[in-house]
């Protein structure tokens, strides 16, 4: 058979012959076993460059921290492609196409620029402007290859780590009920869903085995006197050091710290320190911790510190303000967006709890749990890290009693909290008692805040914490 033209249309192959020279059964059978394509007229699809779009806040470049796909993977719309980190937040980039990844333009920890190609995706040419003869149908993806974890038209809230866990276990996020804020799906939700499906009992997290100390009677016997006198003499050896200096660019949150602290140098800082007796608050927290655990929230001291600060800011709004660059105008902020400094693997970050003035202590604790979980995973968004009006830094969780906190522009005040210590103090009768003492160090912008205002605010904040019941009089 002399073939004049071969064309593929769906799964049917049409053979248009100009004339037939030889025809027999064997020749016909052979022609049906061949898949004949005119290679000059058929391609693998249309390649589009998926560019990094503007993610706001004036960000022009980001660092690629993690790829969730590799070359050859199939992706659907809204699938996570990668995680990038700017000097303000971490952002997960999702796909806007259905297709196959053909090229990754960046390696890990490389700088990607807004408006430049991020990945090349091969899409179905029939959905684009490619001619019909250039389209090759791709077979449908198997269930194992299907990584689309969202219902189109309804976005499922989950971190990339949770999405990866669901993908590895072939779980659709649309079938999982989220227990986080705004129905966000947590890691525990995936594990509970998997346990219900398989009937498995989740193993407890491994803990290091604690070996009890030996009783005094079973301690290691003392060595004989003649052996005890033989003290080994260390042999001095020449120290060989083969290390080399290493230079790395400043990126991510460290880059943001450089910019912020350089601006903070222009602010004349006024410092004020005091100590707080938290004996009553410690007891109150112990009473409320079981109630918070029933609601699934870990209750620390920080929600009380934050709420007391908000009540104080209502009386001294100048501490919840900002000063323009020309130092001609002061803006009093209506919302109390109180930031909390966190030490993470990515560096120092300061997410903030929004609208504390209308939040209860329990709501503040719940929001802090969310911010701490996202901060530990490096998944805090831009909204969580911007818009702060006042900051508290709990340096006491690491150690230390006093600190000299640096103001975060455009804010005008910040407080550093020391560790809680059990110290002896005198009561009104001159009797010594055991007190839970914490030290606080304040820094204020001395251009618009005088020392008396800072001291009065600190005294009011102190009174709320030393007598927690007094907060009920001002709570709204």
Helices and strands as residue ranges (DSSP letters): E 3-9, E 12-17, H 25-33, E 46-51, E 61-67, E 74-75, E 80-85, E 90-94, E 99-104, E 111-113, E 117-123, G 125-127, G 132-134, G 143-145, H 160-168, G 173-175, G 181-183, H 187-198, G 216-218, H 225-228, H 252-264, E 269-277, H 279-294, H 302-315, G 317-320, E 321-323, E 330-332, E 338-344, E 347-353, G 356-358, H 361-377, H 382-385, E 390-393, G 395-397, E 413-417, E 421-426, E 432-445, H 451-466, G 468-473
